[in-house]
Amino acid sequence: MTEDPVVAADALVESLRTLHQDDPAPVYIQIERRIRMGVADGTLQPGDHLPSVRDLARKLGLSPNTVGRAYADLSREGVVMARAGGGSEIAARDRLDQPALQRTRSERLRALARQMAVRGLALGLEPDEIAEAVKAELAAHGRPVSATAIRQTLGEQEAPLLSARNRLRGRVASIRAGELLAEVTIDLRDGLHVIAAVTRSSVDRLGLEAGSGVSVYVKATELTLGH
């Protein structure tokens, strides 16, 4: 906790006054982003008090519902927690080790990684360039990537880890492929179909073509293709 929780709360309010109206992200997303950044760079420490929903909404001229939505999302992620006597505070580090919160954080991380990969590839960047940009940002925040090799999260070892009850079988109906991304339409039973947006390299790696069999693994926030 910082020496004076009130100072931390006031600093947060001041930083939130600069929310950009030209930012395409909704305001509640911008609030979440600022608080996460404060935790990441150490500006906000575990135990620091946050302004109440109504107080922060009044100071920023926002609807309490907007601020409340941001706080609720951060609470589900384990970034903030309810404070005894009312209000919220930055959560203790050990609280982030709870299994449910770990799953939520892992799902959010995969979603962020997927967005970054797709957007980077769409800009024509090479995979190594995207990875190096992330490493540079982590180093800039004092958290450089360890030299220890990181286990791949996708590939041959992923399918056995997925529940068979979340596996759907079908056939590739069509593939619309660009230079980097592809849209795969998969026919399931009873006239149902799904459309998956994947990288062109995934299409090549799996050998997908019209008429070929394919499995769709349904996860909490994504579809993963496999043989």
SEPAVO-28725 format. One line per 4 residues: their letters; for each residue y, z, x of N, C-alpha, C. Coordinates in steps of 0.05 Angstrom, whole numbers, plus 5000, padded with zeros to 4 digits. Each point is the difference from the previous one (the first is absolute). Layout:
// residues N
a	Y Z X Y Z X Y Z X | ...
// end
This chain:
// residues 227
mted	4976 5000 5017 5024 5000 4983 5025 5000 5018 | 5021 4985 4992 5024 5000 5014 5014 5028 4997 | 5018 5006 5018 5013 5027 4999 5014 5006 4974 | 5012 4980 4988 5014 5004 4975 4991 4979 4980
pvva	4983 5008 4980 4990 4980 4981 5022 4987 4984 | 5022 5014 4996 5022 4988 4984 5013 4977 5016 | 5002 5003 5026 5011 4979 5017 4982 4975 4998 | 4973 5005 5001 4981 4977 4998 5004 4986 4973
adal	5003 5015 4978 5003 4988 4974 5026 4985 4998 | 5022 5011 5011 5026 4986 5000 4998 4974 5016 | 4986 5001 5023 4998 4976 5017 4984 4978 4985 | 4980 5009 4985 4985 4980 4984 5018 4987 4979
vesl	5016 5017 4986 5017 4989 4980 5020 4980 5012 | 5011 5006 5023 5019 4982 5013 4986 4974 5007 | 4975 5001 5010 4987 4975 5008 4993 4983 4976 | 4995 5014 4977 4994 4985 4975 5024 4987 4987
rtlh	5024 5009 5008 5025 4989 4989 5003 4971 5009 | 4986 4993 5021 5003 4972 5011 4978 4982 4990 | 4987 5007 4978 4981 4982 4988 5013 4973 4995 | 4986 4979 5008 5013 4973 4999 4995 4987 4972
qddp	5021 4993 4987 4998 4987 4974 4988 4972 5003 | 5003 4988 5023 4989 4973 5004 4971 5001 5010 | 4989 5024 5002 4971 5002 5008 4984 4993 4975 | 4981 4981 5002 4985 4991 4977 4981 5022 4990
apvy	4994 5020 5016 4981 5021 4992 5014 5018 4979 | 4985 5009 4980 5011 5019 4980 5011 5025 5014 | 5019 5013 4987 5013 5023 5013 4980 5022 5006 | 4981 5005 4982 4981 5022 5005 4983 4994 5025
iqie	4995 4974 5005 4985 4992 5025 5017 5006 5024 | 5027 4994 4998 5018 5006 5022 5001 5030 5006 | 5000 5016 4979 5000 5029 5004 4975 5009 5015 | 4977 4990 4991 4974 5007 5013 5001 4992 5029
rrir	5010 4976 5005 5001 4989 5027 5017 5018 5019 | 5023 5009 4990 5018 5017 5016 4987 5027 5007 | 4986 5011 4980 4987 5026 5004 4977 4997 5020 | 4984 4979 4997 4978 4995 5018 5011 4997 5029
mgva	5022 4985 5003 5011 4996 5026 5010 5026 5012 | 5012 5017 4983 5009 5026 5009 4977 5017 5011 | 4977 4999 4986 4977 5015 5009 4989 4987 5026 | 5000 4974 5001 4989 4986 5024 5016 5005 5025
dgtl	5027 5000 4998 5016 5004 5024 5008 5029 5005 | 4990 5019 4983 5004 5028 5005 5026 5011 4988 | 5015 4983 4987 5025 5010 4987 4993 5020 4978 | 4978 4995 4986 4990 5018 4980 4974 5013 5011
qpgd	4999 5027 4999 4977 5014 5010 4985 5014 4977 | 4974 5006 5005 4985 5015 4979 5015 5025 4992 | 5002 5004 4974 5013 5024 4989 5029 4995 4994 | 5012 4978 5009 5028 4994 4993 5003 4996 4970
hlps	5020 5012 4988 5005 4997 4971 5012 4973 4994 | 4992 4989 4977 5012 4976 4990 5017 5007 4976 | 5022 4985 4995 5016 5005 4976 4983 4997 4975 | 5007 5014 4979 4985 4997 4975 5004 4972 4990
vrdl	4983 4992 4982 5002 4973 4988 5027 4996 4987 | 5009 5019 4984 5025 4997 4986 5024 5001 5019 | 4998 5018 5020 5022 5002 5019 5004 4975 5016 | 4977 4989 5010 5002 4975 5016 5009 4977 4983
arkl	4990 4999 4975 5009 4978 4982 5030 5002 4995 | 5010 5024 4996 5029 5004 4994 5017 4992 5024 | 4991 5008 5024 5016 4994 5024 5000 4970 5007 | 4978 4986 4993 4998 4972 5006 5008 4982 4977
glsp	5005 5012 4977 5008 4984 4976 4977 4984 4989 | 4975 5012 5002 4976 4986 4991 4988 5014 4975 | 4982 4987 4988 4985 5012 4978 4980 5020 5011 | 4997 5024 4988 4979 5019 5009 4972 4987 5001
ntvg	4995 4981 4981 4974 4987 5000 4995 4985 5025 | 5021 4988 5012 4997 4984 5025 4992 5019 5023 | 5015 5022 5002 4994 5019 5022 4972 5013 4995 | 4995 5007 4975 4974 5012 4993 4977 4983 5007
raya	5003 4974 4996 4978 4981 5006 4995 5000 5030 | 5021 5000 5016 4997 5000 5029 4986 5026 5010 | 5009 5023 4989 4988 5025 5007 4970 5001 4992 | 4994 4989 4977 4972 5000 4990 4982 4983 5019
dlsr	5010 4977 5008 4984 4983 5018 4996 5015 5027 | 5021 5012 5010 4998 5014 5026 4981 5024 4997 | 5000 5013 4977 4982 5022 4996 4971 4992 5000 | 4995 4977 4987 4972 4989 4999 4991 4993 5028
egvv	5018 4991 5017 4993 4993 5027 4997 5024 5018 | 5010 5023 4991 4998 5025 5016 5024 5004 5018 | 5021 4983 4997 5024 5003 5017 5017 5024 4992 | 5002 5004 4973 5015 5023 4990 4982 5017 4982
mara	5008 5025 4995 4985 5017 4983 5019 5018 4985 | 4990 5011 4977 5017 5018 4984 5004 5026 5016 | 5025 5011 4997 5007 5025 5015 5000 5023 4980 | 4990 5022 5010 5000 5024 4983 5028 5007 4991
gggs	5004 5004 4974 5026 5006 4990 5015 4975 4990 | 4987 4977 5003 5012 4975 4990 5009 4982 5023 | 5003 4975 4994 5008 4981 5021 4976 4989 5016 | 5007 4984 5020 4979 4988 5017 5007 5004 5029
eiaa	4980 4997 5017 5004 5002 5029 4981 4982 5014 | 5006 4994 5025 4982 4983 5017 4974 5015 5004 | 4978 4987 4996 4974 5013 5001 4992 5008 5028 | 4984 5021 5002 4989 5008 5026 4980 4979 5010
rdrl	4998 4997 5026 4983 4980 5012 4971 5004 4991 | 4990 5024 4999 4972 5005 4994 4993 4992 4971 | 5020 4998 4983 4995 4992 4973 4991 4970 4999 | 5009 4985 5019 4993 4972 5001 4971 4995 5006
dqpa	4985 5020 5008 4972 4997 5007 4982 5002 4975 | 5011 5006 4977 4983 5002 4976 4988 4973 4994 | 4974 4999 4993 4986 4974 4995 5014 4982 4981 | 5009 5011 4977 5013 4983 4980 5025 4987 5011
lqrt	5016 5016 5014 5025 4989 5012 4994 4980 5022 | 4979 5005 5015 4992 4981 5021 4993 4973 4987 | 4985 5001 4978 4993 4975 4987 5025 4985 4990 | 5018 5015 4988 5025 4987 4990 5016 4988 5023
rser	5002 5014 5022 5015 4990 5023 4986 4976 5013 | 4973 5001 5000 4985 4977 5012 5004 4975 4983 | 5000 5004 4973 5004 4977 4982 5028 4988 5004 | 5020 5018 5002 5027 4990 5004 5003 4986 5027
lral	4986 5011 5021 5001 4987 5026 4988 4972 4999 | 4977 4998 4987 4988 4973 4998 5018 4981 4985 | 5013 5009 4979 5018 4983 4985 5023 4991 5017 | 5012 5018 5016 5022 4993 5018 4991 4981 5021
arqm	4976 5005 5011 4990 4982 5021 4995 4972 4989 | 4989 4999 4976 4995 4974 4987 5026 4985 4996 | 5020 5013 4989 5026 4988 4996 5012 4989 5026 | 4999 5017 5021 5011 4992 5025 4985 4976 5012
avrg	4974 5000 4998 4984 4978 5010 5006 4974 4986 | 5000 5001 4973 5005 4976 4984 5028 4989 5004 | 5020 5018 5001 5028 4991 5003 5004 4989 5029 | 4988 5014 5019 5003 4990 5028 4987 4973 5004
lalg	4976 4996 4989 4987 4974 5002 5015 4979 4986 | 5012 5007 4976 5015 4981 4985 5025 4991 5015 | 5010 5017 5018 5023 4993 5017 4992 4983 5024 | 4974 4996 5003 4991 4983 5023 4995 5016 5025
lepd	4999 5027 4998 4996 5017 5023 4970 5001 5007 | 4994 5003 5025 4973 5003 5009 4991 5029 4995 | 4974 5005 4996 4990 5027 4996 5008 5019 5022 | 4999 4991 5025 5008 5017 5022 5029 5008 4999
eiae	5017 4982 4990 5029 5006 4998 5004 5022 4979 | 4986 4998 4978 5002 5020 4978 4991 5027 5010 | 4977 5001 5014 4990 5025 5010 5019 5012 5021 | 5011 4984 5018 5018 5010 5020 5026 5010 4988
avka	5009 4988 4978 5024 5010 4987 4996 5028 4989 | 4976 5005 4988 4993 5027 4990 4999 5020 5023 | 4987 4992 5022 4998 5018 5023 5027 5007 5010 | 5018 4981 5001 5027 5005 5010 5015 5020 4982
elaa	4997 4997 4974 5013 5018 4981 4990 5028 5003 | 4973 5003 5003 4988 5027 5004 5010 5012 5026 | 5002 4985 5021 5010 5010 5025 5029 5009 4998 | 5015 4984 4985 5029 5007 4997 5004 5026 4985
hgrp	4980 5008 4984 5001 5026 4986 4985 5022 5015 | 4994 4995 5025 4987 5020 5017 4971 5003 4995 | 4987 4981 4986 4971 5002 4994 4986 4975 5009 | 4998 4996 5027 4988 4975 5010 4970 4999 4993
vsat	4990 4976 4997 4972 4996 4994 4983 5009 5023 | 4978 5014 4994 4982 5009 5021 4986 4976 5013 | 4993 5003 5025 4986 4979 5015 4971 4997 4990 | 4990 5021 4985 4973 4999 4990 4997 4978 4980
airq	4979 4985 5002 4996 4977 4981 4997 5011 4972 | 5012 4986 4981 4999 5008 4972 4977 4984 4986 | 4983 5014 4985 4978 4987 4986 5011 4980 4979 | 4988 4976 5000 5008 4981 4980 4993 5010 4972
tlge	5018 4996 4981 4995 5009 4972 4989 4978 4983 | 4998 4975 5010 4989 4978 4984 4980 4986 5017 | 4980 4988 4988 4981 4985 5015 4972 5006 4991 | 4981 4996 5018 4971 5002 4993 4993 5028 4991
qeap	5013 5021 5009 4992 5027 4994 5012 5010 4974 | 5018 4984 4988 5014 5010 4976 4982 4999 4975 | 4985 4978 4996 4985 4997 4975 4980 5023 4995 | 4985 5010 5020 4982 5022 4995 5013 5025 4991
llsa	5026 5003 5006 5014 5025 4993 5011 4999 4971 | 4999 4976 4988 5011 4998 4973 4978 5005 4980 | 5007 5013 4978 4981 5007 4979 4990 4975 4986 | 4973 4998 4997 4988 4977 4986 5010 4997 4972
rnrl	5007 5023 4987 5010 4998 4972 5027 4987 4998 | 5014 4998 5023 5027 4987 5000 4998 4971 5009 | 4975 4989 5001 4996 4973 5010 4995 4981 4977 | 5016 4979 4999 4997 4979 4980 4991 4974 5014
rgrv	4981 4986 4988 4991 4975 5011 5011 4976 4984 | 5006 4979 5014 5010 4976 4987 4998 4976 5018 | 5013 4978 4991 5001 4976 5016 5028 4990 5002 | 5006 4989 5023 5027 4990 5005 5005 4975 4983
asir	5020 5002 4983 5007 4977 4982 5018 4981 5015 | 5020 5011 5014 5019 4982 5014 5014 5016 5022 | 5010 4986 5019 5016 5012 5022 5025 4983 5004 | 5022 5014 4998 5026 4987 5007 5010 5012 5026
agel	4998 4985 5021 5005 5011 5027 5025 4988 5012 | 5017 5017 5011 5022 4991 5016 4994 5004 5029 | 5020 4999 5017 4995 5002 5029 4990 5028 5007 | 5011 5021 4986 4994 5028 5007 4986 5015 4978
laev	5006 4994 4975 4990 5015 4977 4984 4982 4981 | 4983 5012 4984 4983 4985 4982 4997 5015 4974 | 4998 4986 4978 4996 5011 4973 4972 4992 4991 | 4982 5019 4997 4972 4995 4994 4994 5008 4971
tidl	4992 4981 4983 4993 5006 4973 4970 5003 4998 | 4990 5023 4989 4972 5006 5000 4991 5004 4971 | 4980 4984 4992 4988 5002 4974 4980 5023 4999 | 5003 5018 4981 4981 5021 4995 4984 4993 4975
rdgl	4984 5019 4990 4984 4994 4977 5018 5001 4974 | 4989 4989 4979 5013 5001 4974 5028 4988 5000 | 5003 4979 5016 5025 4986 5000 5024 5014 5013 | 4994 5023 5013 5022 5015 5014 5004 4989 5028
hvia	5024 5003 5010 5005 4991 5027 5021 5018 5012 | 5001 5001 5027 5020 5014 5014 5012 4981 5021 | 5025 5006 5007 5014 4984 5021 5007 5019 5023 | 4991 4994 5023 5006 5016 5024 5018 4985 5019
avtr	5021 5014 5010 5017 4989 5021 4990 5010 5026 | 4991 4983 5018 4989 5008 5026 5013 4982 5022 | 4995 5008 5024 5009 4984 5023 4982 4976 5003 | 5010 4979 5012 4985 4976 5005 4976 5006 5018
ssvd	5005 5019 5019 4979 5007 5019 4976 5013 4986 | 5006 5015 4978 4978 5013 4985 4983 4978 4986 | 5013 4980 4990 4985 4978 4987 4981 4987 5020 | 5011 4995 5024 4983 4987 5021 4978 5019 5010
rlgl	5007 5026 5003 4980 5019 5010 4977 5004 4981 | 5006 5000 4974 4979 5003 4980 4986 4974 4992 | 5011 4978 5010 4989 4974 4993 5002 4993 4971 | 5022 5008 4987 5003 4996 4972 5007 4970 4994
eags	4987 4991 4978 5005 4973 4990 4993 4999 4971 | 5010 4980 4985 4995 4998 4972 4970 5000 4995 | 4991 5017 4982 4971 5001 4993 4984 5020 5015 | 5012 5011 5022 4984 5020 5016 5001 5027 4986
gvsv	4978 5015 5004 4999 5027 4989 5018 5019 5016 | 5010 5020 4986 5018 5019 5013 4998 5027 4985 | 5004 5021 5015 5001 5027 4988 5029 5010 5001 | 5008 5013 4979 5027 5012 4998 4996 5030 4999
yvka	5011 5014 5020 4998 5029 5001 5026 5011 4989 | 4999 5015 4978 5023 5011 4987 5006 5027 5011 | 5023 5003 5012 5009 5026 5011 5024 5010 4984 | 5011 5023 5008 5021 5012 4984 5025 4982 4999
telt	5006 4987 5021 5026 4985 5001 4996 4971 5010 | 4975 4991 5003 4997 4973 5011 4973 4989 4993 | 4997 4974 5004 4974 4986 4998 4993 4991 5028 | 4975 5005 5008 4990 4991 5026 4977 4981 4996
lgh	5002 4976 5012 4979 4980 4998 4979 5004 5021 | 4975 4993 4993 4978 5001 5018 4977 4983 4991 | 4980 4996 5017 4977 4983 4992 4983 5014 4980
// end
